[in-house]
Amino acid sequence: MRSTGKAQIRRNDGRTLVLVAKAPVAGRVKTRLASDDFGEPRVLDLATAFLRDTCALLTHPLMPARVVLALDGDPEDLPVSALSFPIVPQGDGDLGQRLTRLFAAQFAVPGTRSVCAIGSDTPHLPLAFIVEAFSRLASPDTDVVWGPADDGGYYLVGMNRFVPELFQDIPWSSNDVLTVSRQRAGSAGIRSALLPPWYDIDMPADLAKLQQDILRKTVTATGTTTVLGL
């Protein structure tokens, strides 16, 4: 583990937010955003801006949890702002296997009461959604919380107890991720809650929507706005 993380220590309080991200390296990040008008160098700039904006969100004074960066890649390739968090490796395997390890590791930390995870492909995510997630998990009638994404997956998942079966045998990268996950929870008697819907930035259409929302001033993503020239 590599860590500076000094600003994060005071925010633990039993709550942890895991940022699951790739180090921004050309050809390894956001490749589906590439087009004739949006070449690889600009895609790399955009992926870096996504990560910077997400880190800025997670260092907000009202952020309700300690943050851990779960990294796929070399820490040397990270922007400086990402180095303010403790860094742990994601490890091998599909998304379910990685989330299983990451949640297990955080729940093994003494005093942990709840753990949420997000990615770096929602640089415009409202902080209020994260605050609501941890608030829901503090309720006695909720075990798991999801943030539904427009593509059928989820932009956030959180638990107040470790439930590894919610990450097993899920059709990752399909439109059925959230549906299957919720069915699995219901069958196991796991009480769940949903956050407001939101959208990831994975495809050119998602990026076009983000640009429109930035111009309408309905979302904020400072670094991303600069890269897009808006």
N, C-alpha and C positions, 0 to 999 in steps of 0.2 A: 504494500500500500504506500502511496505517496500522498503527502498532505501538507498544506499550510493550514487552511481551514480555521484560522483564529477567530474570524468573525462569526463562525457558525456555532461555536461551543455554547454560547449563552442561549441558543435557540432550541436546544434539544427538547426538554420537557416531555420526553417520551414519544415524540413524533419525528418521523424521518421521511424525507422526500428523496427518492432515488431518481436522478437524471440519467437516463439510458441514452448514450450518444456514441457516435463514431468520431474519431479524430478527423478533421477536415483535410483530406488528401485527394488530389485530383484523380478522378477515375474510380473513387471508392464511395463518394457521397453524392446523393441527389442526382444520379445519372439520368433518371427519367425526366428531369426538367430540361435536359439539353435539347436544343433545336437549332435550325439554321440561323435564327436570330439571337440565340442564347447559347453561345459556345461553352466549351468546358472550362476555360479560365473564369468566365463570369458565373458559371454554376458553382465553382469552388468558392468564389467570393460570396455568393449567396449563402452557401452552406455554412461558411464561417460566420456570416452575419446572423444566421438563424441561431447558432450556438451562443454567440455574444449576447443577442437579445434575450435568449432564454436565461442565461446566467444573470443578466441585469434584473430580470423579473425575480429570480430566486434570491437575490440579495436585497430585495426591497425591505424596508424596515418592518412592514406588516407581514412578512413571510412567517407562517406559523410553525415552521419545522426546521430541524437540522437538515442540511442537504449533503448528499453523497453523490459523486459523479461516477457512474459505472461506465467505463470506457472500453470501446473496441478500437484498439490502435495504440500509437505511441504518445505518451504525454508530451513529448517534445514538439508534437505537431499541433498542440492546443493553443488557442489564443490565451493571452495572459489572464483575462478575466476568469477563465475556467479553472485556473490554478488556485483559486481561493477556496476550493472545496476539497475535502478528502477524496482521493481517487482510488477506485478498486477496479480490477479487470472484470469484464463481463464473462470471459471464458468461452468455451466452445459450445456448439449445439444450436438448436433452433431457438426462437424467441421464448417458447415455453420453458425450455430447459434453463435458459439464462435467467429468466424471471424467477424461476423456482429457487435457484441458487442465491440470487440477490435478496429475495424476500427472506429466505431461511437465515442468511447471514445477518440481516438487520434485526430480525426477531430474536436472534441469539444474543444481541447486545442487552445487557441487564437494564431494566427500566423501560424498555421499548413498549409502547402501548398501541401504536398504529404506524403503518408504513404505506406510502403511496409511491407510484412510479409514473413518470411522464417521459416523452422523448424530446428531441430538439427540433422536431418538424412542426411545432406550433409556436413560433416566436411571438405570435400575437395573442397568446392565451391570456385571458383576464386573470389577475391574481385572485379575484373573488371566487373563481371556480376552485382553486386550490384550498382557499380558506373554507369554502363550503364542504369540500371533501373531508377535511379533517374534522369539521364540526359534525358531519353525518356519522363519522366513525366513532365519535364520542357518545353517540346516542345508544342506549341499551337495546334498541330494536334493529340495529344495523351491524352486519358483520363485514360486508363488502360493498364498495362503491365503485361505479364505473362512470366514465365520461364518454358518452356515445359519440363516435365520429361519423361524419357523413358517408364514409366509404364502407360502413358496416363493422368496423373495428372499434377500438376505443383509444382516446387520447390520454386517458388517465385510468389507473386501476389502483385501488387501495383496500387494505384489510386491517382489522384490529385483532386478528389472530391468524396464524399461518394456515392457509387452506391450499395446499399444493395441487389438489385435484383440479382446481380451476385453470391450471396451466397445462394440463396433460391431455393429449389427444384432441387438441383444438386445431381446426383447419386454418392455420396461419396464412396470411396474405390472401384471404378470401373475403367475400362479403358477408360471411356467416360467423365471423369471430365472436361478436358480441352476443348474437342470438344463441349460439351453442354454449357460450360461457354462462349465460343467464339460465339456460335450461339445465345445465350441470348444477348450478347453485340451487335451483328450485328442487331438483330431485334429491339433493343432499340435505335439504332443510336449512340451507344457508340464507340468511336474510340479507337482501341487497337493496341498494338505492341507486338512483341515476342522477347525474348532474345534468345541467343544460347541454344540449348538443353543440358540437363545434366541428371544425374541419382541420385535417392535416394538410400540409403542403407537400404533395408527392408528385403531382402531375401538372402539366402546363395549365390545365383548366383551373386547378387549385390556385396556382400562382396568379392567374388573371383575376380570380375572385378576391384574393388578398390585395392586389393592386387597387381594385375598385373600393374595397373597404378602407384602405389607407387614405385614398383620395376623399372618401366620404367622411373621414375622421371618426369612424366607428371602431377602429382598432389602433393600437400603438405598437410599433416595432421599429425603433429608431435606426438601428444599423441596417436592417433590411430595406427600409425606406431610402436610405442613402445609396445603397447598391443598385436599387431599382431606378434611381434618378428621379424620384417623385418629390 
